[in-house]
Amino acid sequence: MKPFKTLVASAIVAAATLASPFAAAHASLKSSNPAANAVLDAAPKEIALTFNEKVEPAFSSITLTGAGGTTPAGQAKATVDDVNPTILRLALPPLPAGAYTVGWAAAGRDGHRRKGEFTFTVK
């Protein structure tokens, strides 16, 4: 009976070891353009968010809000970069001076959505 228990325990350890990279496979934000807390002389033409892995277009988004929670008119939908699927982009309409909040949600290969936000200011 002892060899059977050892075999079962070994199988559990092996399965856990093989599954561990997938358990930690959440899309995490690596960088942004504009950067968090940036103060810009000119309004950006787009927001580009780079993640640690490919993001799923159907479950990933970027929203931009200005003062008072308003959304700039003409704001498009975020798209995943054709060449580098770790980058999520949002084309922007012309933005007036002010403070803006970027909200994002991204899902990686495991399907779990992660969310975050940061701000930037246009002089």
Rosetta constraint file for C-alpha pairs under 8 A:
AtomPair CA 1 CA 5 HARMONIC 6.56 0.50
AtomPair CA 2 CA 6 HARMONIC 6.24 0.50
AtomPair CA 3 CA 7 HARMONIC 6.13 0.50
AtomPair CA 4 CA 8 HARMONIC 6.22 0.50
AtomPair CA 5 CA 9 HARMONIC 6.07 0.50
AtomPair CA 6 CA 10 HARMONIC 6.06 0.50
AtomPair CA 7 CA 11 HARMONIC 6.17 0.50
AtomPair CA 8 CA 12 HARMONIC 6.28 0.50
AtomPair CA 9 CA 13 HARMONIC 6.29 0.50
AtomPair CA 10 CA 14 HARMONIC 6.11 0.50
AtomPair CA 11 CA 15 HARMONIC 6.08 0.50
AtomPair CA 12 CA 16 HARMONIC 6.13 0.50
AtomPair CA 13 CA 17 HARMONIC 6.12 0.50
AtomPair CA 14 CA 18 HARMONIC 6.20 0.50
AtomPair CA 15 CA 19 HARMONIC 6.07 0.50
AtomPair CA 16 CA 20 HARMONIC 5.99 0.50
AtomPair CA 19 CA 23 HARMONIC 6.44 0.50
AtomPair CA 20 CA 24 HARMONIC 6.59 0.50
AtomPair CA 21 CA 25 HARMONIC 6.32 0.50
AtomPair CA 22 CA 110 HARMONIC 7.00 0.50
AtomPair CA 23 CA 110 HARMONIC 7.90 0.50
AtomPair CA 25 CA 108 HARMONIC 7.06 0.50
AtomPair CA 25 CA 109 HARMONIC 7.09 0.50
AtomPair CA 25 CA 110 HARMONIC 6.26 0.50
AtomPair CA 26 CA 107 HARMONIC 7.11 0.50
AtomPair CA 26 CA 108 HARMONIC 5.67 0.50
AtomPair CA 26 CA 109 HARMONIC 7.55 0.50
AtomPair CA 26 CA 110 HARMONIC 6.67 0.50
AtomPair CA 26 CA 112 HARMONIC 6.44 0.50
AtomPair CA 26 CA 113 HARMONIC 7.63 0.50
AtomPair CA 26 CA 114 HARMONIC 7.35 0.50
AtomPair CA 27 CA 51 HARMONIC 6.03 0.50
AtomPair CA 27 CA 52 HARMONIC 5.95 0.50
AtomPair CA 27 CA 53 HARMONIC 5.80 0.50
AtomPair CA 27 CA 54 HARMONIC 7.52 0.50
AtomPair CA 27 CA 55 HARMONIC 6.83 0.50
AtomPair CA 27 CA 106 HARMONIC 6.33 0.50
AtomPair CA 27 CA 107 HARMONIC 5.89 0.50
AtomPair CA 27 CA 108 HARMONIC 4.79 0.50
AtomPair CA 27 CA 109 HARMONIC 7.96 0.50
AtomPair CA 27 CA 113 HARMONIC 7.65 0.50
AtomPair CA 27 CA 114 HARMONIC 6.84 0.50
AtomPair CA 28 CA 51 HARMONIC 5.36 0.50
AtomPair CA 28 CA 52 HARMONIC 5.58 0.50
AtomPair CA 28 CA 53 HARMONIC 7.64 0.50
AtomPair CA 28 CA 114 HARMONIC 7.34 0.50
AtomPair CA 29 CA 49 HARMONIC 6.97 0.50
AtomPair CA 29 CA 50 HARMONIC 6.03 0.50
AtomPair CA 29 CA 51 HARMONIC 4.45 0.50
AtomPair CA 29 CA 52 HARMONIC 6.52 0.50
AtomPair CA 30 CA 49 HARMONIC 7.74 0.50
AtomPair CA 30 CA 50 HARMONIC 5.59 0.50
AtomPair CA 30 CA 51 HARMONIC 5.08 0.50
AtomPair CA 30 CA 52 HARMONIC 6.04 0.50
AtomPair CA 31 CA 35 HARMONIC 7.20 0.50
AtomPair CA 31 CA 49 HARMONIC 6.05 0.50
AtomPair CA 31 CA 50 HARMONIC 5.25 0.50
AtomPair CA 31 CA 51 HARMONIC 7.09 0.50
AtomPair CA 32 CA 36 HARMONIC 7.07 0.50
AtomPair CA 32 CA 47 HARMONIC 7.37 0.50
AtomPair CA 32 CA 48 HARMONIC 5.74 0.50
AtomPair CA 32 CA 49 HARMONIC 4.51 0.50
AtomPair CA 32 CA 50 HARMONIC 6.14 0.50
AtomPair CA 33 CA 47 HARMONIC 5.71 0.50
AtomPair CA 33 CA 48 HARMONIC 5.16 0.50
AtomPair CA 33 CA 49 HARMONIC 6.49 0.50
AtomPair CA 34 CA 38 HARMONIC 6.53 0.50
AtomPair CA 34 CA 44 HARMONIC 7.29 0.50
AtomPair CA 34 CA 47 HARMONIC 6.38 0.50
AtomPair CA 34 CA 48 HARMONIC 7.37 0.50
AtomPair CA 34 CA 120 HARMONIC 7.21 0.50
AtomPair CA 35 CA 120 HARMONIC 7.28 0.50
AtomPair CA 36 CA 118 HARMONIC 5.40 0.50
AtomPair CA 36 CA 119 HARMONIC 5.61 0.50
AtomPair CA 36 CA 120 HARMONIC 5.94 0.50
AtomPair CA 37 CA 118 HARMONIC 7.02 0.50
AtomPair CA 37 CA 119 HARMONIC 5.31 0.50
AtomPair CA 37 CA 120 HARMONIC 4.68 0.50
AtomPair CA 37 CA 121 HARMONIC 7.19 0.50
AtomPair CA 38 CA 119 HARMONIC 7.55 0.50
AtomPair CA 38 CA 120 HARMONIC 4.85 0.50
AtomPair CA 38 CA 121 HARMONIC 6.24 0.50
AtomPair CA 39 CA 120 HARMONIC 6.01 0.50
AtomPair CA 39 CA 121 HARMONIC 4.76 0.50
AtomPair CA 39 CA 122 HARMONIC 5.90 0.50
AtomPair CA 39 CA 123 HARMONIC 6.87 0.50
AtomPair CA 40 CA 120 HARMONIC 7.67 0.50
AtomPair CA 40 CA 121 HARMONIC 6.07 0.50
AtomPair CA 40 CA 122 HARMONIC 4.80 0.50
AtomPair CA 40 CA 123 HARMONIC 6.00 0.50
AtomPair CA 41 CA 122 HARMONIC 6.07 0.50
AtomPair CA 41 CA 123 HARMONIC 5.28 0.50
AtomPair CA 42 CA 122 HARMONIC 6.25 0.50
AtomPair CA 42 CA 123 HARMONIC 6.95 0.50
AtomPair CA 43 CA 94 HARMONIC 7.05 0.50
AtomPair CA 43 CA 95 HARMONIC 5.79 0.50
AtomPair CA 43 CA 96 HARMONIC 7.31 0.50
AtomPair CA 43 CA 97 HARMONIC 7.54 0.50
AtomPair CA 43 CA 122 HARMONIC 5.74 0.50
AtomPair CA 44 CA 92 HARMONIC 7.36 0.50
AtomPair CA 44 CA 95 HARMONIC 7.84 0.50
AtomPair CA 45 CA 91 HARMONIC 6.21 0.50
AtomPair CA 45 CA 92 HARMONIC 5.23 0.50
AtomPair CA 45 CA 93 HARMONIC 7.01 0.50
AtomPair CA 45 CA 94 HARMONIC 7.20 0.50
AtomPair CA 46 CA 89 HARMONIC 6.80 0.50
AtomPair CA 46 CA 90 HARMONIC 5.40 0.50
AtomPair CA 46 CA 91 HARMONIC 4.34 0.50
AtomPair CA 46 CA 92 HARMONIC 5.02 0.50
AtomPair CA 47 CA 89 HARMONIC 5.60 0.50
AtomPair CA 47 CA 90 HARMONIC 5.10 0.50
AtomPair CA 47 CA 91 HARMONIC 6.61 0.50
AtomPair CA 47 CA 92 HARMONIC 7.39 0.50
AtomPair CA 48 CA 87 HARMONIC 6.52 0.50
AtomPair CA 48 CA 88 HARMONIC 5.76 0.50
AtomPair CA 48 CA 89 HARMONIC 4.51 0.50
AtomPair CA 48 CA 90 HARMONIC 6.59 0.50
AtomPair CA 49 CA 87 HARMONIC 5.49 0.50
AtomPair CA 49 CA 88 HARMONIC 5.17 0.50
AtomPair CA 49 CA 89 HARMONIC 6.40 0.50
AtomPair CA 50 CA 86 HARMONIC 5.68 0.50
AtomPair CA 50 CA 87 HARMONIC 4.45 0.50
AtomPair CA 50 CA 88 HARMONIC 6.50 0.50
AtomPair CA 51 CA 55 HARMONIC 7.47 0.50
AtomPair CA 51 CA 86 HARMONIC 5.19 0.50
AtomPair CA 51 CA 87 HARMONIC 6.29 0.50
AtomPair CA 52 CA 86 HARMONIC 6.65 0.50
AtomPair CA 53 CA 85 HARMONIC 7.84 0.50
AtomPair CA 53 CA 86 HARMONIC 5.29 0.50
AtomPair CA 53 CA 108 HARMONIC 6.54 0.50
AtomPair CA 53 CA 109 HARMONIC 7.97 0.50
AtomPair CA 54 CA 85 HARMONIC 4.97 0.50
AtomPair CA 54 CA 86 HARMONIC 4.21 0.50
AtomPair CA 54 CA 87 HARMONIC 7.62 0.50
AtomPair CA 54 CA 108 HARMONIC 6.00 0.50
AtomPair CA 54 CA 109 HARMONIC 7.09 0.50
AtomPair CA 55 CA 60 HARMONIC 6.80 0.50
AtomPair CA 55 CA 80 HARMONIC 7.30 0.50
AtomPair CA 55 CA 85 HARMONIC 6.31 0.50
AtomPair CA 55 CA 86 HARMONIC 5.74 0.50
AtomPair CA 55 CA 87 HARMONIC 7.60 0.50
AtomPair CA 55 CA 88 HARMONIC 7.62 0.50
AtomPair CA 55 CA 106 HARMONIC 6.24 0.50
AtomPair CA 55 CA 107 HARMONIC 5.54 0.50
AtomPair CA 55 CA 108 HARMONIC 4.69 0.50
AtomPair CA 55 CA 109 HARMONIC 7.05 0.50
AtomPair CA 56 CA 60 HARMONIC 6.06 0.50
AtomPair CA 56 CA 80 HARMONIC 7.90 0.50
AtomPair CA 56 CA 106 HARMONIC 7.21 0.50
AtomPair CA 56 CA 107 HARMONIC 5.57 0.50
AtomPair CA 56 CA 108 HARMONIC 5.83 0.50
AtomPair CA 56 CA 109 HARMONIC 7.09 0.50
AtomPair CA 56 CA 111 HARMONIC 7.91 0.50
AtomPair CA 57 CA 61 HARMONIC 7.70 0.50
AtomPair CA 57 CA 79 HARMONIC 6.64 0.50
AtomPair CA 57 CA 80 HARMONIC 5.95 0.50
AtomPair CA 59 CA 105 HARMONIC 7.53 0.50
AtomPair CA 59 CA 106 HARMONIC 6.29 0.50
AtomPair CA 59 CA 107 HARMONIC 5.68 0.50
AtomPair CA 59 CA 113 HARMONIC 7.27 0.50
AtomPair CA 60 CA 78 HARMONIC 7.85 0.50
AtomPair CA 60 CA 88 HARMONIC 7.92 0.50
AtomPair CA 60 CA 104 HARMONIC 7.49 0.50
AtomPair CA 60 CA 105 HARMONIC 5.20 0.50
AtomPair CA 60 CA 106 HARMONIC 4.13 0.50
AtomPair CA 60 CA 107 HARMONIC 5.78 0.50
AtomPair CA 60 CA 113 HARMONIC 7.74 0.50
AtomPair CA 61 CA 77 HARMONIC 7.47 0.50
AtomPair CA 61 CA 78 HARMONIC 5.55 0.50
AtomPair CA 61 CA 79 HARMONIC 7.76 0.50
AtomPair CA 61 CA 88 HARMONIC 7.74 0.50
AtomPair CA 61 CA 104 HARMONIC 5.62 0.50
AtomPair CA 61 CA 105 HARMONIC 5.25 0.50
AtomPair CA 61 CA 106 HARMONIC 6.44 0.50
AtomPair CA 62 CA 77 HARMONIC 7.55 0.50
AtomPair CA 62 CA 78 HARMONIC 5.69 0.50
AtomPair CA 62 CA 88 HARMONIC 7.90 0.50
AtomPair CA 62 CA 89 HARMONIC 7.74 0.50
AtomPair CA 62 CA 90 HARMONIC 6.57 0.50
AtomPair CA 62 CA 102 HARMONIC 6.86 0.50
AtomPair CA 62 CA 103 HARMONIC 5.68 0.50
AtomPair CA 62 CA 104 HARMONIC 4.46 0.50
AtomPair CA 62 CA 105 HARMONIC 6.62 0.50
AtomPair CA 63 CA 102 HARMONIC 5.78 0.50
AtomPair CA 63 CA 103 HARMONIC 5.06 0.50
AtomPair CA 63 CA 104 HARMONIC 6.33 0.50
AtomPair CA 64 CA 71 HARMONIC 6.17 0.50
AtomPair CA 64 CA 72 HARMONIC 7.36 0.50
AtomPair CA 64 CA 100 HARMONIC 6.72 0.50
AtomPair CA 64 CA 101 HARMONIC 5.72 0.50
AtomPair CA 64 CA 102 HARMONIC 4.75 0.50
AtomPair CA 64 CA 103 HARMONIC 6.34 0.50
AtomPair CA 65 CA 69 HARMONIC 5.21 0.50
AtomPair CA 65 CA 70 HARMONIC 5.23 0.50
AtomPair CA 65 CA 71 HARMONIC 4.65 0.50
AtomPair CA 65 CA 72 HARMONIC 6.84 0.50
AtomPair CA 65 CA 100 HARMONIC 5.63 0.50
AtomPair CA 65 CA 101 HARMONIC 5.27 0.50
AtomPair CA 65 CA 102 HARMONIC 6.68 0.50
AtomPair CA 66 CA 70 HARMONIC 5.14 0.50
AtomPair CA 66 CA 71 HARMONIC 6.18 0.50
AtomPair CA 66 CA 72 HARMONIC 7.09 0.50
AtomPair CA 66 CA 98 HARMONIC 7.20 0.50
AtomPair CA 66 CA 99 HARMONIC 6.07 0.50
AtomPair CA 66 CA 100 HARMONIC 4.52 0.50
AtomPair CA 66 CA 101 HARMONIC 6.39 0.50
AtomPair CA 67 CA 98 HARMONIC 7.14 0.50
AtomPair CA 67 CA 99 HARMONIC 6.28 0.50
AtomPair CA 67 CA 100 HARMONIC 6.72 0.50
AtomPair CA 71 CA 75 HARMONIC 7.49 0.50
AtomPair CA 72 CA 93 HARMONIC 7.25 0.50
AtomPair CA 72 CA 95 HARMONIC 7.43 0.50
AtomPair CA 73 CA 93 HARMONIC 7.25 0.50
AtomPair CA 74 CA 92 HARMONIC 7.69 0.50
AtomPair CA 74 CA 93 HARMONIC 5.90 0.50
AtomPair CA 75 CA 91 HARMONIC 7.19 0.50
AtomPair CA 75 CA 92 HARMONIC 5.81 0.50
AtomPair CA 75 CA 93 HARMONIC 6.10 0.50
AtomPair CA 76 CA 90 HARMONIC 6.67 0.50
AtomPair CA 76 CA 91 HARMONIC 6.13 0.50
AtomPair CA 76 CA 92 HARMONIC 6.95 0.50
AtomPair CA 77 CA 90 HARMONIC 6.40 0.50
AtomPair CA 77 CA 91 HARMONIC 7.78 0.50
AtomPair CA 78 CA 88 HARMONIC 6.55 0.50
AtomPair CA 78 CA 89 HARMONIC 5.34 0.50
AtomPair CA 78 CA 90 HARMONIC 4.40 0.50
AtomPair CA 78 CA 91 HARMONIC 7.29 0.50
AtomPair CA 79 CA 88 HARMONIC 5.70 0.50
AtomPair CA 79 CA 89 HARMONIC 5.33 0.50
AtomPair CA 79 CA 90 HARMONIC 6.51 0.50
AtomPair CA 80 CA 84 HARMONIC 7.86 0.50
AtomPair CA 80 CA 85 HARMONIC 5.70 0.50
AtomPair CA 80 CA 86 HARMONIC 7.42 0.50
AtomPair CA 80 CA 87 HARMONIC 5.89 0.50
AtomPair CA 80 CA 88 HARMONIC 4.52 0.50
AtomPair CA 80 CA 89 HARMONIC 6.16 0.50
AtomPair CA 81 CA 85 HARMONIC 5.26 0.50
AtomPair CA 81 CA 86 HARMONIC 7.39 0.50
AtomPair CA 81 CA 87 HARMONIC 5.48 0.50
AtomPair CA 81 CA 88 HARMONIC 6.04 0.50
AtomPair CA 81 CA 89 HARMONIC 6.70 0.50
AtomPair CA 96 CA 122 HARMONIC 7.34 0.50
AtomPair CA 97 CA 121 HARMONIC 7.36 0.50
AtomPair CA 97 CA 122 HARMONIC 4.75 0.50
AtomPair CA 97 CA 123 HARMONIC 5.12 0.50
AtomPair CA 98 CA 121 HARMONIC 5.62 0.50
AtomPair CA 98 CA 122 HARMONIC 5.25 0.50
AtomPair CA 98 CA 123 HARMONIC 6.53 0.50
AtomPair CA 99 CA 119 HARMONIC 7.09 0.50
AtomPair CA 99 CA 120 HARMONIC 5.98 0.50
AtomPair CA 99 CA 121 HARMONIC 4.31 0.50
AtomPair CA 99 CA 122 HARMONIC 6.40 0.50
AtomPair CA 100 CA 119 HARMONIC 5.51 0.50
AtomPair CA 100 CA 120 HARMONIC 5.47 0.50
AtomPair CA 100 CA 121 HARMONIC 5.99 0.50
AtomPair CA 100 CA 122 HARMONIC 7.98 0.50
AtomPair CA 101 CA 117 HARMONIC 6.78 0.50
AtomPair CA 101 CA 118 HARMONIC 5.70 0.50
AtomPair CA 101 CA 119 HARMONIC 4.34 0.50
AtomPair CA 101 CA 120 HARMONIC 6.60 0.50
AtomPair CA 102 CA 117 HARMONIC 5.35 0.50
AtomPair CA 102 CA 118 HARMONIC 5.38 0.50
AtomPair CA 102 CA 119 HARMONIC 5.94 0.50
AtomPair CA 102 CA 120 HARMONIC 7.96 0.50
AtomPair CA 103 CA 115 HARMONIC 7.51 0.50
AtomPair CA 103 CA 116 HARMONIC 5.92 0.50
AtomPair CA 103 CA 117 HARMONIC 4.30 0.50
AtomPair CA 103 CA 118 HARMONIC 6.80 0.50
AtomPair CA 104 CA 115 HARMONIC 5.56 0.50
AtomPair CA 104 CA 116 HARMONIC 5.45 0.50
AtomPair CA 104 CA 117 HARMONIC 6.03 0.50
AtomPair CA 105 CA 113 HARMONIC 6.28 0.50
AtomPair CA 105 CA 114 HARMONIC 5.53 0.50
AtomPair CA 105 CA 115 HARMONIC 4.30 0.50
AtomPair CA 105 CA 116 HARMONIC 6.62 0.50
AtomPair CA 106 CA 113 HARMONIC 5.27 0.50
AtomPair CA 106 CA 114 HARMONIC 5.45 0.50
AtomPair CA 106 CA 115 HARMONIC 6.54 0.50
AtomPair CA 107 CA 111 HARMONIC 5.31 0.50
AtomPair CA 107 CA 112 HARMONIC 5.36 0.50
AtomPair CA 107 CA 113 HARMONIC 4.31 0.50
AtomPair CA 107 CA 114 HARMONIC 6.41 0.50
AtomPair CA 108 CA 112 HARMONIC 6.59 0.50
AtomPair CA 108 CA 113 HARMONIC 7.29 0.50
